[in-house]
Amino acid sequence: MYAKYTSVFIGVGVIIPRVLESKIKFEIAYSLLPAFWEKGNITELAKHKKSFETKSIEDDRLVSISNKGNAASLNVAKKMA
């Protein structure tokens, strides 16, 4: 993943298949370099991945898995709900 207006690498974002509740679900996962945290990059990535993937994956199969102590990730998940 690269910054929107530059060619600077800032992290990665992927869709990971998972088996949850005996069903295949798809997690929008990401890892961002700390210098780029709390700048809206992950929300933008998640929106892009969700809009792209919902063309082939039903909304109820997309999931977010976050550490309860990671308020920023939980906030992104709430925005994507």
N, C-alpha and C positions, 0 to 999 in steps of 0.2 A: 504494500500500500504506500502511496506517495502523497505528499502534501498537495492540496488541491491546486495551488497556483505555482508550485515549484516542482522540481524533480527530486526533492529530498525524501529519502526513504523514512517512513515513520512507524511502520509496523505491518502486521498481517491480519487478514480477516478471511475466514473460511466457513463453509457449511459442513458440519460433521454429522453423519448418520449415527443415531443412537437407538438402542432398544430400551424403551421405558414403558412400564406397565404392559409388557408383552406386545408392544406395537413399535413400529419403526417411526422415530421422530427425527427431526433435523434441527441441530443446534447452530445458531449463528454465534461463532466463536471469534475471538480476536485477541491480539497481544500488541500493545502499543508501547513505543519507547517512552520512558517517563517524561522526557522533555515536552511531549505532545499530549499529556494527560490534561483533562479539564479544559479543553479548547473546542469541544463539540465534534471532534473528529470521529469518535466512535458512534455517536448518534447518527451522523451522516452516513457512515459505513453501514450501520445496521439498517437504516432506511433503504439504502441502495440494495443491499443483499436481500432484504425482505421483499422489495418491489420486484426484483429480478426473479427470486425464487418462487414467489406466489403465482407466477405464470405456469409453473410446473408442479408446485407442492401446495396442498391445501393449507390454509392458515392454521388449522388446528393441529397440524403436524410440525409446526415451527415452535421451538422451545428456547428458553434462555436458562442457563444454569450459572448461578452466581454464588459467590461466597457471601454469607449473611453479613459479614463485616465490611464488605466492599460497597459502600453507599453509592459511589459513582456508577458501578455496574448495575446495581439495583435500580437506579434512576433511569438508566438507558432502557432496561427491561420494561419499566413502567411506561415509558414513552412509546415503546413498540407494541404494547398490548392493544 
